[in-house]
Amino acid sequence: MTDRHHAGDDKDIPGLEDVNDTDDPEQADEILEGLLGPDAGDRDDVPTSAGDDQEENDESRATRDETPTGKWACRFCRETRRYADPDEHHDACRESALHWEELESEADSQPEDEPDLPTPEDRAGAEEMGETPEEQHTYLVDTAWHEFRAYLKFERHGLDPYYALHSLMRRTDWHDGAPTREIEYMDTTFTVEFTYRETDAEEKRYEPWSNPDFQIQRPREFHLQVDGPGDLRKASFHIRPRWPGIQLQDGTDVNNPRQMTGVDVDAEGSNLEPGAYPELLDKAMQAFGVNGGSDYSRKRYLSPPNVAPWSVVVDGELYVRINERWSGRIIGIKGPLERMTYLLADERSGYRKRVADDTKREGYYHTTTLGSMRCRRLLDGHQLGKEIKHYHVKNPDSLDEDDPLRQPKVGVSLQRRISDTTVYWDAGALEDDARAADDAVGLNDMERELDEVLLNVLRWADIPTRPDAQVFVEDNVFKPDLNRRERRLVPDPLPVIENKQEHMVTRALNKMTDLERSDTDAQVVTELLADGGPQTPKGLAKRTGKTYETILRSLQRLDDVVEHNYDEVKLKSQHVAQQLAERAGKLLEDFGWVTEEIDRLGDQLANAVEGLSRQDSAFEQWAERYLEGIDDLDDDPRIILRFGYRPKDMEEAREILQDGLMALRDALGENAADSSRLVRWGQPKMQLRDGTPMAWGTGVTLLDILNGSRSAVS
């Protein structure tokens, strides 16, 4: 360490050297107490917990616990010390030496390219910060980029790159074919080909710019094709001029939203990281000597630093490759692709697409496409529409059994046309840009969303989200390595959505107890279930023979299962439609059975609870909402309460039982309710949403359960 003690105005004030020179402990204490006076913070030879010397940091081999006397304690042997430098103590402290030798040994034995796994302390710290295993995961299987496309805007150097390419075109002898060059990128040799494009139809050509500095009479577009070995990794760059008011010769405006003067590059390719595209473009331009000729990247025309932050990303896909033995978990009828479409698609609105092509092989091409709104229902905070897919190469059976390309990919891609917002190249750089979309996201946000959906889909299909040789198949692009990054993984929301929709159907059916009303409700449901295009209240009134006001009242009663917006009426989801069709049965012809079911449940409640009046609606409404039936056995004192509603966990189950007890106490009074047969012998029978059955031992009362005693989950 640098010796910062010096003689001067304070030369008579003792320093740390005086502490080390004395053999008298009491004298040392007095010296230290004198050092640490009110102005100790202004002294540069006094040990403090926030010194300027960076050599003494968090990894010091012994840690100081500062005290008012300047003493410090070793965190290994717990003894108080007065040494000026903790490293001096390290040589004498056996516990400290053993600790650091063990850590250094572990570090030497660990591969450099493998991230450290989280320790129990890491996990405890994450929980303290609100992160739980169900929400925040850090160590996950890596995912790989497949397709990608963006419109890269370059305006820093105006039309200079376009002029350079135009000059290259004019001096090229095209009789020898398109010129090519080779470039090196990421230890791989790529071939670059330069061509130009001009439409045959004269009216579709660019109208020359009227600016006197623009001397090109026939503006063309240029193309750079960059291909890696075997066409595994490739990129295409379509370079187009832009200037204010640019038009085609037929008067059609050319897209140039910011009226920039520069070039617009349509960059598209596969199996490359997004950041590779401007880097390859830069190298390709340099290979032909048309990129400004500078070693400084900003002075080169088309280089990564010169990509305008408002450049737009229009496509991108992340994927993993899995062994086909696991495909059924993704594409099966109970898999996430099928259930997403089934539960999240409105009956007749929004964008809904489910493709299941098994013509060449089971799972050959399966996709589920969801817009922004439905993606937010899966993962709160997501803004982009996406396509989740499971697919094979074109002819998988023609490949060898051990060829990794024979195994399918599971991927998630951006769907720009059904997204609510724009993806900019660098949204963070546009915070103060008044012309940028307010709700736009950046390329990093897009990558996070695609990654999180892909990992969550794997999780919801009970497929590991960490490297597993039995699950993931390595190819020339995808490497199933452990990658450290923060991603939000959540429990499968689809069972919750499904249970909620089934509960809404139950509530809707339970409301239909008035036969006059149920007749109208049944006809409305029948019409909505039938094919025939969009429905309107007036159209429903005409087809059912009811008045317009009667239909509106019916729609209000059916609000659990029907969505009525302005002049359009629809069922809330495909799953709701199927549940109504299956559970209604004869309901569509005669709603009388609904009344019988409600009456039977009311009679069962009256038998189980002495003194309960059929007018006590609060408790009956609780029962109608949650119970499927009540079994009062002849030779068994227990009363079995069969629950149709499935709570998500034990806590919600207790809340439901507590609500029922409170409603019963309101009806009978606390003493009468607590002494009733239902409370003394009531035996709940229910399942959690994940299918876990819940049961309590014989003799356990509802009060016992609510008090948390003698409960058991089987």
N, C-alpha and C positions, 0 to 999 in steps of 0.2 A: 504493500500500500504506500501511497505517496505521503511523505512526512509533511504535514501542513503546519506544524508548530513553529513559530518564529519568534524572535526577540523583537521588542518594540515597547509600546506604551504599557503593555500588560506583561512585561518580561518577568516581573516578580510574582506573578500568579502561578501557582504550581500547576503542572500538567500531568498527563498520563505517565510520562516518564518517571515523575516523582513517585507515583503510586507503585510502579514496578521496582523502583530502586530501594524502597523501604521494606524492612523485614518485620515491622511492627504493624499487626492488623488494625489496632485502634487508630494509629496514625494514618493508615491508608483510608480508613473510614472517614476521618476528619478531612483528609485531602479531597475525597470524592464529594463529601457533603458541601465543601467549599466550592468545588467546581460547578456543581449543579445548583446554582443560585437562580435568582429571578431572571438574569440575563443569559442563562445557559444556552438559550436558542440562538444567541448571536455569536457564540464561540465556535470556532471551526476545529478545535481539538477536543471537543466533548463528545462522547459517544451518544448518539440519539437514534431513535427508531426509524428515522427517515433521512439518513445522511446522503451526501452528494456522491459518495464513492460507489460506483456501480459494481465494483468487484465484490462487494459484500451484499448479496441479494438473497432471494428466497431459497436458494440452494446452498446456503452456508452450511457447513457440516455440523455445526452446533448452533442452536437458535437462542437469541437473547430475549429474555423477558425483562424489559426495562423496569427499574424501580426508581424511586426518588433519590436513592443514594448512588445510582449508576451501576449497581450490581446487576448481574444477569444470571439466569438459571439454564442449565443444559436440559434439553427436553428428553434426553435419553437416560442419564443417570439421576436427574432431578436435583442435583446438588447446586447450591449457589456458588458462583465463581466471580473472580475479579479480574480475570485476564483481559487484556486490551483487545486481543484477537481471538475469536473462537477457534481458528485453525490450530492455535497452540494447544488448546484443550483437547482437540481431536486426537492428538498423539497419545494423550494420557488416559482418555476415556475409552474403555474396552467396549461398552455398549454402543457408543457412537461409531467406533471403527467397524464393528460387526455389521451394523445397520447399513453403512455406506458400501462396504465390501459386498454385501448380499445384493444390493440394488445394482451395483456395477456389474456383478456376475450375471444377473438377469438380463440387463441391457445388452451385454455381449452375446448372450445366447439367443436373443430374439432377432429374426430376420429384419433387415432394414425396411423392406417394402411392405411389411405387414403391420397395420396399426395396432396399438395396444388395445386390448379388450377392457371394458369398463370394470373398475374395481368396485367392491361393496361401498367404499367411500364415495365413488363417483355416483353410484345409483342413489345413495342416501342424499347426496347434495342435489341431485336432480329432483328428488321427491320434495325436498325443502323448497325448491323453486317452482313447485306446482307441476312438474313434469311427472307423468306416470307411465308405466309400461304400455298403457292403452292409448297414450297420446303422443309421446315424443320418443322416437327411436333414432339412434345414432349409428350403430354398427349394422350395416345392411348389405345384401348382395348388390354388386354393381349392376347398372343397366347401361345399355349401349344405344347410341344414336343410329337410326336407319335413314329414313328420308328427311330432307330439310330443304326449305325454300324461303328466300327473302328478297325483297327489292332494296338493294343497297344504293343509297343516294350519296353522290360525291359532288360537292359544290365548292370546296376550298380553292381548287385550281380552275374553276370555270370549265370552259370547253377545251382546255389544253390537252387533256388525255384523248379527247375525240379527234382533235387535229392530228395528234401523233399517230393514232391508229389509221386515220385517213391517209396520212403520208406513207405508212407502212403498206397499205393496200396498193397505192399507186406505184411504188417501186418494186413490188413483188412480181416475179414472172410466174403467172398462174398456169402457164403451159406445163410446168413441172409438177402441178398439183399444189395443194395447200401446204404452206410452210409449217414445219414442226420444230420443236425444241425439246430438250430434256431438262428437268429441274429436280432438285433434291429437297424432300420435305419429310421430316420425322423419320430419317434413315430409310426412306423409300424413294425410288426413282419414278417420277411421273412424266408422261409424254404430253406435250402441249401442242395443240393444232389451232392455227389462226385462219378464220374464214370471214367473209362478209355476206350480208343478206340484203336483198333488194326485191321487193314485190314486183311481179310481172304487170299488175294492174297499175297504170300510171296514176290514176286518181287516188290510189292508196299509198302513194309515196309522200314523203314529207315535203311540205311547201318550204322552200328555202327561207331562212330568216332574213328579214328586211334590214337588219343591222349592217351598216357599211363595213364593219370589220369581219363579217361572215362572208367568205368568198367561195363557198362550196355550192355548186349549182345543183348537184344531185346527192343530197344527204342520204347516207346508208346506215345500216346497223351492222355491228361487228360481233363476232362470236369467238370465244376462247374455250376450247374443250380440253379439260385436264383429266387424264386417265391414269390410274395406278395399274400395277401388274394384275393381269387377269380381269380387268374391269371391276375389281372388288370395291375399290374406293375411286369415286369419280366426281367431278364437278363441272358444271356447265355455266358459262358466263355470257349472257346476252346483253351487249352494251349498246345503249340507246341515247341519243342526244336529247337535251332538254334546254329550252329557253322560254322566256315569258311569251305567252300567247301562241305556243307551238300548235300547228294544225297540219292535217293532211291536205293534199291538193284538192280534195272534194269538199273542203271546208269543215271537216270533222275535227273537233277539238281533241288534242292528245292529252292524256292524263298527266298533269303537272300541278298538283294541289298547292304547292308553295311558290309556284312560278319561279323556280330556281333556274340559274344558268349553270349547267354542269352535265353530268351523265347519270343515268339511271341504269343500274346493273341488275338484271334478273339472275340471281345466283341460285342454282338448284343442283342437288346431288344426293349421294347416299354414302352411308357408313363413315361419315366424317363428323367431328365435333363442329358445332356452329362457328366457333372462332377460327377454324381451319379455312373457311371459305375466303374471307378477305386476305388471309395470309397467302393462300395459293394464287389468288388473283394478282397480288403484289408480285410474287415470284414469276408468274407467267408474263406479266407486262415487262418485268426486268429482262427476262430471257430474250424478248424480242427488241430490247433497247428502246422501249417507248413509254417508260414510266418516270421520266424526269431526270434520270441519271444521277441521283443523289444517294449518298450513304445515309442521310438523315431521313427517317421514314415520313415525317410530315411534309417534306419537300417533294417526296415522290407522289405521283398523281393519285393512283388507286392503291392506297396502303391502309392497313387497319386503323391507324389513328385518324384517318380522314373520312371514315364512314360516318355519315350524319346520324346523330342519335335518334332522329325521327324516322330512320329507315324502318320499313315494315316487314315483320316476319309473317308469312302466310301459311307455312306448313312445317311440320316437324313430328317425328315419332321416336319414342324410346321403346326398347324391347328387351326381353330376355328369351332364351331358347330353353325349352323344357323337354324332358323325355316324354314321348307320347303316351306312356302309361298314366301320366297325370292329366291328360287332356280332358277326360270325363269330368273332372272336378270343375273345369272352366266352362265347358260347353254343354254339360248335361242339363236336364230339365230343372234340376235343383241348383245348378251352377249360377254364378253371378251374372253371366251374360243374359241368360233367359229371364232371370228374376228381375233384373234391372228394367228390361223392356216391359215386363208384365206389370210391375208395380209403379213405375214412374211415368209411364206414357198415359196422357189423358185420352179419353175415349175418342175425341174427334178434334183435338187442337194441338198446336205445337208440332215440332218435327219429331217424328217417330220412325225409326228404321231398325229392323232386325233382319239380318241376312244369315241364313244357315244353308251353306252349300256343301253337301257331302258326296258330290257326284264322283270325284276321283279318289276320295279317301275320307274316312270318318274324320270330321273336324277340318276338312280341306280349307274352307273359308267361312268363318263365323264372325260376325260383327254386331255390335250394339252401338248405336250412335245417339248421343244425348246432347241437347242444347244446354246453354249456361244455367238456366233455372233448375233443371233436373240434376246437373252436376253439383250445384250448391246443396241440393237435398242429400247427396251422397257425402260431400265433404264441405262443410260450412266454410265460406270465405273464397271458394274457387269461383272464377269468373269466366272461364273459357269452355266453349263447347268441345266435346271430345268424342273420338271413336275408339272403343275398346275392341280388340280383335285377337282372334286365334287363327293362324293360317299356316299353310305349307307352301313350299316352292311349287312351281308349275307342274312338274312330274316327279313326285317324291318316290314313286315305286321304281323309277329307272335308276335310282342311286343305290350304291352299295349299302349293306346293312349297317356298317360301321361309319358311314359318312354322316357327320353331324347335321348336314343340311337336310337329311331325311327326317329329322325331328322338327316339330312345329315351333313357331314363334308365338309369344304372347306380347302384344304391343298396345300402346296408347298414343294416339296422334291428335294433333290440333285440328279442329274443324272451324275454320275462320268464318264461314258464311252463317253459322248458327251460334256464333259467339256474340256476347253483348258488348264487347270492347275490342280495342286494337292492341296488338303486341308490337311495341317499339323495340328497336335494337338496344337502346339504353334509355329506359324511361326515367331513371334517376337524374339524368342530365337535362331533363325537360321540365323540372319542377317549376321553373320561372318562365316557361315558354307559353305565352298566351294562346298560341296557335295549336298546341298539343291537346289531345283529347283528355278531359279531366279524369276519366276512369281508366285510362290506358295502363297496361302492365308492361313490364320489361321482359327481355329474353330470359333472364334468370328466374323471373316469376313463372313464365311458361314452363321452363324446365322443371321447376319444383312441382307444379300442378301435375304435369304428365307423370313425373316420377312417383308422386304420392298416390295417384290413382292406380298406377301399375302395381305398386307394392301392396296397396290395400286390396285390390282384386285378388292377388295371390293369397293374401291373408284370409279373405272371406271364403276362398276356395280351399282353405286348410292346406295350403302349400307354403313351405318355409320361405321366410324373407331374408334368410342368411344363406351363405354358400352351402350347398348340399350336393355332393357328387351323384346321389341317387335321383335328384330332381333336375338339376340344371346341366345343360350340355354346352360345352365350350365350342365356339367356332372361330373363324379368323378375325372376327370383330368383337363379339361378345365374350368377355372373360368373367366367369362367375367368381370374382374375387370379393373379399371383404372390403367395403368402402365406408369410410367414416363421413357421414353427413347427417344433418338434422332433418328428419322427415316425420310428419304427423301420421301415425297409424291409429285407426279407430276401430272399435268393434263393428261388426257387420250391421249396418243400419236397416238392411232389408227386412229382417224379421220384425223389427220395431214398426216399420211402415206397414208391413202386412198385417200385424196384429191390430194396429190402429185402424186400418181400413175395415177389417172384420168387425171390430168393435163399433165402428160407425154404422155398418150394416145392421148390427144387432140393435143399436139405438133407434135406427130408422124403423125397423120392424116393430120395436116395442112401442113406438109412438102411434102406430096404426091400430088403435083399439076401438075406435069409433067406426062402426060398419059403414055409415054414410060416407065418412071421409075416406075410409080404406078403399072403397070402390073407386073413387077418383084417383087416389094414390096408386092403386094397382094398375089402372089404365095408363097413367103417366109413365110408370116404370116400364110397362109393356112397350110403349111407344119408344122410349129411350133405348131399350134393349134391342129393338128391331132395327134392321138396316133401313136406310132411307135418307141419309144426309143430315145436315144440321137441323136442329129443332128450334122452334120459337114458341113462346107462350101462346101466341095467336094460332099458330099451326096446331099445337096440342089441343087447344080449345075446340078448333074445328073438327079434328079427327076423333076426339072423345065425346063430342056433343055437350061439353060443359061450357060454362061461361068463362070469360077471360079472368074475372076476379076469382072464381073458384080454382082455376089453374094456378094463379099466383099464390093463393093460400096453400095449395098442395105443395108447390115448390118450396114454400117456407117451411112446411113440416118435414120435407125431404132434404133439408139443407145439409144433413150429415152425409148424404150420398150424391147429391145433385149440386152442380155448380151453375149458377144463374148469373151471367154477366150481360148487362144491357139487354139485347134482344136474342141472346143465344143461350140454350139450355143443353147441358151435357152431364153425363155421369162422371164422377171425379177421377176414375181410373179404370183401366181394363180389369184389374183385380176386383174392384167394387162391382163392376158389371157381372163378372163371373160368379162372385159370391151371391149377388142378388138372384141370378138365374138358378144357381144350385140350391140355395137355402130357401128361396121363396116357394119353389115347387108349385103347389096349388095356389099359392098367394096370387099369382097372376090371373087366376080365374075366380078365386073366392078368398077373401081375407078373413073369413070367420074363424079359421083355425088359430090365427094370431091371438084373438081374444081368448080362445080356449086355453092356449098356452099360458097367457098372462094370468088368467083366472086360476089355473092349476097351481102355478107358482105361489099365488096369493093364498090359496087354501093350504098349501104345504107350510107356508110361514105361519098362518094362523094356528095350525096344529102344533107347531114347534114352539110357539111363543104364546103362552096363555095370556089372555087379556089384550092381545094385539088387535086393534080395529083396522078394518080394511080402508079406513079413511086416513090412516097414518102414512101419508104419501112419501115422506122423506126416507123412511126405512124401506118401503116397497120399491122406491126408485133406486135405492142402493142395490137391493137384491136383483131387480130387473137389469141393472147395468152390469153386474159382475157375476151373478149366479146362473148356472145352467139348469140346476135342479137341486132338490133336497130329498135325501133318502132317510126315512124314519123307520129303522129296522125293528121288527117285532121282538126278537130275542136278544137285542143289543141296546143298551142304554144310549149309545152314541147316536147323534144325528149327523149324517154325512152331508156336508155342504159342498156340492160339486161346482167348482168355479169354471166358467167359460172363458173369462178374461185371464190372460197370462201376464203376470208382472215381470219386470225385467230383473229384479233381484229380491232378496229377502227384505230389504228395507221397504221397497214399494209394497210387498205383500203385507207387512205389518201396518203400513199406512192405510191400506184398503180395509183390513180388519178393524183398525181403530176407528175409521170413518163409519163402518157398520155399527160398531158398539155405541158410538156417540149418537147416531141416528136412532138406535133402539132406546137409548136412555132418554132422548127427547120425547119419544113416544110413550114410554111406560114410567119414566122416573128411574133414577139411578139404582135404587135398591131392588125394584121389581125386575129391571132389566138384568142386573148382575145375578139374580137368583133364578132366572128363567132357565128352562131346559136347554134352550139354544146356546146360552152362554156357558152353562155348567157342563154340557155334554156335546156341544158343537165341535165337529171334527172337520176342519177345512181339507179339501182335496183339490190340489191345483198343480200346475206346471209352470215353470219359468219359461221365458221366451226362447231360451236355448234348448228347451226340451227336458230340463232337469226336473224330475218329479219331486214334489215336496210332501212330506208326511210327518205327522206328529204322533207320539206314543199314545196308547190307550190311557184315558184318564186325564190327559192334558187339556185344560180348559182354554177357552179363548183368552181369558185373563192371564193364564200362565204364558201363553204365546206372546201376548202383548207386553208382558213383564220380562220376556226374554229368558224364562227358566224352562228347563226340561224340553227344549225344542230340539228336534233332530231333522236333518234333511237327508233323505235317502236317494 
